[in-house]
């Protein structure tokens, strides 16, 4: 078990280092950052002055190693646009993104797991076909389109929910639905498949033969075992949600880390964009690592090794 954790930690460190290098390189391969910061009307002298000011005239590898060394100590530099330390700027916005991510995964689990269980109990029934429809629709429907539909219906037409902002819990209802609906299909399908497999097991037939109630059989013996891979999947989906919240936060004007990424990209704020890409990647890496460790801990063969 210890060797497994150490290997996963080493792999996570390699992935994080690779992501940081690629994201840093892409910022320079996409064009001259000095010219982008100077603007279209800037002269050659102005561009050279900006290049010298921000150190763009040095080799890219030198710039990367200096940035990486500072980033490992928590210093991501200063924002070109906001004129604030990037670390404090992200820290102020991260709470909104984390709140949205927790609400989104909670909505997905509370909706997808019961639907998956109900579909497994009554295969080929109406509830099974409904869950299949929701699963296919969730994969095919773009998040931005779904969010705009909710705004038109519940904000403009019905006036029930605020269309944007983060001033109260009501502002998070529609973004939570949009973000959570993204994770529902995979959780629903995995729950259904796990329950179908568990309900056909010998110990389930034994529990029923002993006279256990159907509720006890389903939830204590069935769901308790079928939910294990769902928990691991939810951890991975949580990483996807936090990294993919850019679209949702932009639609609903939630000033979180995702909205900050959208602002920074449009304003060529390279230090902020680089830091956010690394942080979003770390979210996914950490939650994937936790899912792998959880799976290994639940596997008796891994625990004994």
C-alpha distance (Angstrom), angle and dihedral (degrees) to the residues before:
residue distance angle dihedral
X1 . . .
X2 3.79 . .
X3 3.81 91.8 .
X4 3.81 89.5 50.3
X5 3.82 91.8 52.7
X6 3.81 92.4 47.3
X7 3.82 91.4 50.2
X8 3.80 91.0 49.4
X9 3.80 91.4 48.4
X10 3.79 90.7 51.7
X11 3.80 91.2 48.0
X12 3.83 90.8 48.2
X13 3.81 90.7 51.5
X14 3.82 91.5 50.2
X15 3.82 91.8 48.9
X16 3.82 91.7 48.4
X17 3.82 91.4 49.3
X18 3.81 91.4 48.2
X19 3.80 92.9 48.7
X20 3.80 91.6 48.8
X21 3.82 92.1 51.3
X22 3.81 94.6 46.1
X23 3.80 93.4 47.2
X24 3.80 91.3 47.6
X25 3.81 92.0 48.2
X26 3.79 94.9 47.8
X27 3.78 90.8 57.4
X28 3.80 89.1 62.0
X29 3.79 98.9 34.6
X30 3.82 90.3 56.6
X31 3.81 90.8 65.4
X32 3.77 145.1 -62.3
X33 3.84 106.9 -43.3
X34 3.80 91.3 -160.8
X35 3.81 92.0 56.3
X36 3.82 90.7 46.4
X37 3.80 91.3 52.4
X38 3.80 93.8 44.8
X39 3.80 94.2 53.2
X40 3.79 133.3 -134.0
X41 3.80 96.0 -68.9
X42 3.82 95.8 50.9
X43 3.78 120.0 117.7
X44 3.79 125.7 -127.3
X45 3.79 90.4 -102.2
X46 3.79 91.7 53.6
X47 3.80 91.2 51.0
X48 3.81 91.7 49.5
X49 3.81 90.5 48.9
X50 3.83 91.3 52.8
X51 3.80 90.7 45.4
X52 3.80 90.6 54.7
X53 3.82 93.3 41.8
X54 3.80 94.9 56.0
X55 3.79 96.4 33.5
X56 3.81 96.3 -111.8
X57 3.81 89.7 138.0
X58 3.81 91.3 71.5
X59 3.84 124.3 86.0
X60 3.79 113.0 -78.5
X61 3.82 93.8 -122.8
X62 3.80 90.5 55.4
X63 3.79 90.5 50.8
X64 3.81 90.7 47.7
X65 3.80 95.7 51.5
X66 3.79 91.5 47.7
X67 3.81 90.9 48.9
X68 3.82 92.3 46.4
X69 3.79 92.5 49.9
X70 3.79 91.2 51.2
X71 3.83 92.2 43.6
X72 3.81 91.9 54.1
X73 3.80 88.0 57.5
X74 3.81 91.6 49.2
X75 3.80 96.4 -101.5
X76 3.82 111.3 123.5
X77 3.78 94.4 170.1
X78 3.79 128.3 -114.4
X79 3.77 126.4 -50.2
X80 3.80 113.2 -108.9
X81 3.80 92.4 -147.6
X82 3.82 106.3 31.7
X83 3.83 93.8 37.2
X84 3.82 90.0 -139.5
X85 3.80 133.3 114.1
X86 3.80 107.3 -82.8
X87 3.81 92.7 -136.3
X88 3.81 93.7 57.3
X89 3.81 91.3 41.7
X90 3.80 91.7 55.3
X91 3.81 93.0 41.9
X92 3.82 89.9 57.1
X93 3.82 91.6 52.3
X94 3.81 101.1 37.3
X95 3.80 95.1 78.8
X96 3.81 92.2 66.7
X97 3.80 91.9 49.9
X98 3.80 93.1 47.5
X99 3.81 91.3 48.8
X100 3.79 90.7 49.8
X101 3.81 91.8 47.8
X102 3.82 94.3 50.0
X103 3.81 91.5 46.7
X104 3.80 91.2 46.7
X105 3.81 96.4 51.6
X106 3.82 90.7 43.3
X107 3.81 90.6 53.3
X108 3.81 90.7 47.2
X109 3.81 93.5 50.5
X110 3.80 95.5 43.4
X111 3.80 90.5 50.8
X112 3.80 105.0 33.5
X113 3.82 99.7 43.3
X114 3.85 96.2 55.2
X115 3.81 90.5 44.6
X116 3.79 91.0 48.9
X117 3.81 92.0 49.4
X118 3.81 92.4 47.0
X119 3.82 90.9 48.7
X120 3.81 90.9 51.2
X121 3.80 93.2 48.6
X122 3.81 92.3 51.9
X123 3.82 108.1 27.5
X124 3.81 117.0 -166.3
X125 3.80 90.3 13.8
X126 3.80 127.5 123.6
X127 3.81 92.6 -90.8
X128 3.81 90.3 50.1
X129 3.79 91.8 52.0
X130 3.81 90.6 44.6
X131 3.80 91.3 53.8
X132 3.81 89.7 48.1
X133 3.81 90.2 51.0
X134 3.81 92.3 49.3
X135 3.79 90.1 47.1
X136 3.80 93.9 52.4
X137 3.81 92.3 42.5
X138 3.80 91.3 50.0
X139 3.79 91.5 54.9
X140 3.80 95.1 44.1
X141 3.81 100.0 42.6
X142 3.83 116.3 87.5
X143 3.79 113.1 -130.2
X144 3.81 94.5 -130.0
X145 3.83 91.6 53.2
X146 3.81 92.7 47.7
X147 3.80 90.6 48.7
X148 3.80 93.0 50.5
X149 3.82 90.9 49.2
X150 3.82 90.6 53.0
X151 3.82 90.9 49.3
X152 3.81 92.3 50.4
X153 3.82 93.6 47.4
X154 3.80 104.7 36.9
X155 3.82 101.3 28.1
X156 3.79 107.8 29.4
X157 3.81 102.6 27.8
X158 3.82 102.8 30.4
X159 3.81 100.8 20.5
X160 3.81 92.0 -143.8
X161 3.80 101.1 126.5
X162 3.80 134.7 31.9
X163 3.82 112.1 -105.8
X164 3.81 97.5 -140.4
X165 3.78 145.5 3.5
X166 3.80 134.8 62.6
X167 3.79 103.7 -114.7
X168 3.83 97.5 120.5
X169 3.79 142.3 8.5
X170 3.81 89.8 -93.0
X171 3.81 89.1 66.8
X172 3.82 90.0 61.8
X173 3.82 97.7 52.4
X174 3.81 98.9 85.4
X175 3.82 95.8 37.2
X176 3.82 88.8 50.1
X177 3.80 91.4 52.6
X178 3.80 92.8 47.9
X179 3.80 94.7 46.8
X180 3.81 94.5 40.9
X181 3.79 93.2 48.0
X182 3.80 87.7 61.5
X183 3.83 90.9 63.5
X184 3.80 97.8 39.3
X185 3.84 100.5 84.4
X186 3.81 96.6 57.8
X187 3.82 93.6 42.7
X188 3.80 91.8 46.9
X189 3.80 94.4 49.7
X190 3.80 93.3 45.7
X191 3.81 91.9 48.7
X192 3.79 91.8 49.6
X193 3.81 93.5 47.3
X194 3.80 92.1 46.2
X195 3.80 93.5 49.1
X196 3.82 92.5 47.9
X197 3.80 89.6 51.9
X198 3.81 94.2 46.1
X199 3.81 95.7 45.0
X200 3.81 89.8 57.2
X201 3.82 92.4 53.5
X202 3.79 124.3 112.5
X203 3.80 95.4 -118.8
X204 3.81 90.4 57.3
X205 3.81 90.2 54.2
X206 3.81 88.9 46.8
X207 3.81 91.8 51.6
X208 3.78 90.8 51.2
X209 3.79 91.6 46.6
X210 3.80 89.7 54.6
X211 3.80 89.4 57.7
X212 3.81 99.6 -105.0
X213 3.80 113.8 162.2
X214 3.78 117.7 -102.7
X215 3.79 90.8 -117.0
X216 3.80 91.3 54.5
X217 3.79 91.5 46.5
X218 3.79 93.3 49.6
X219 3.78 100.5 43.9
X220 3.81 107.0 26.2
X221 3.79 99.4 36.6
X222 3.79 102.7 20.4
X223 3.79 110.9 34.9
X224 3.79 92.7 34.1
X225 3.81 90.0 65.6
X226 3.79 98.8 32.7
X227 3.82 93.1 52.8
X228 3.83 95.1 63.7
X229 3.84 97.3 85.2
X230 3.82 89.3 40.0
X231 3.81 90.5 61.0
X232 3.79 90.1 52.5
X233 3.80 91.4 48.2
X234 3.80 90.6 49.0
X235 3.81 89.9 55.9
X236 3.80 90.7 53.8
X237 3.82 91.9 44.6
X238 3.80 89.3 52.1
X239 3.80 89.3 59.5
X240 3.80 90.5 48.7
X241 3.81 90.8 49.6
X242 3.78 95.6 51.7
X243 3.79 91.1 47.5
X244 3.79 93.7 43.0
X245 3.79 97.6 47.2
X246 3.82 91.6 99.3
X247 3.80 93.7 91.0
X248 3.80 95.2 43.9
X249 3.80 94.3 46.6
X250 3.80 91.0 47.8
X251 3.82 92.7 51.6
X252 3.81 94.9 48.4
X253 3.84 96.0 34.2
X254 3.79 93.0 -122.0
X255 3.79 104.7 165.8
X256 3.77 96.6 -138.5
X257 3.78 132.6 125.3
X258 3.80 91.2 -75.3
X259 3.80 92.7 54.7
X260 3.81 88.6 45.8
X261 3.82 88.7 55.7
X262 3.80 90.7 52.2
X263 3.81 91.2 49.2
X264 3.80 93.1 46.6
X265 3.80 94.4 49.4
X266 3.80 91.4 52.4
X267 3.81 91.6 49.0
X268 3.84 98.2 43.7
X269 3.79 90.9 -117.7
X270 3.81 95.1 164.0
X271 3.82 100.8 179.3
X272 3.80 92.1 52.0
X273 3.81 93.8 45.7
X274 3.80 92.7 48.5
X275 3.80 92.2 48.9
X276 3.80 93.1 47.5
X277 3.81 93.0 49.4
X278 3.79 89.6 52.2
X279 3.82 92.8 46.7
X280 3.81 93.7 47.7
X281 3.80 89.7 48.4
X282 3.80 90.0 49.8
X283 3.80 90.2 53.1
X284 3.78 90.1 57.7
X285 3.82 93.6 42.1
X286 3.81 93.6 49.8
X287 3.80 95.6 46.8
X288 3.81 91.5 45.0
X289 3.80 89.2 50.7
X290 3.80 91.0 50.1
X291 3.82 90.4 49.2
X292 3.81 91.2 51.5
X293 3.81 91.9 48.3
X294 3.81 91.1 47.8
X295 3.81 91.4 51.3
X296 3.79 90.6 48.4
X297 3.81 92.2 48.4
X298 3.79 91.7 50.3
X299 3.82 91.4 49.3
X300 3.85 107.6 86.8
X301 3.81 90.9 -152.5
X302 3.80 92.0 57.3
X303 3.80 94.1 45.7
X304 3.79 91.9 54.1
X305 3.81 93.4 49.2
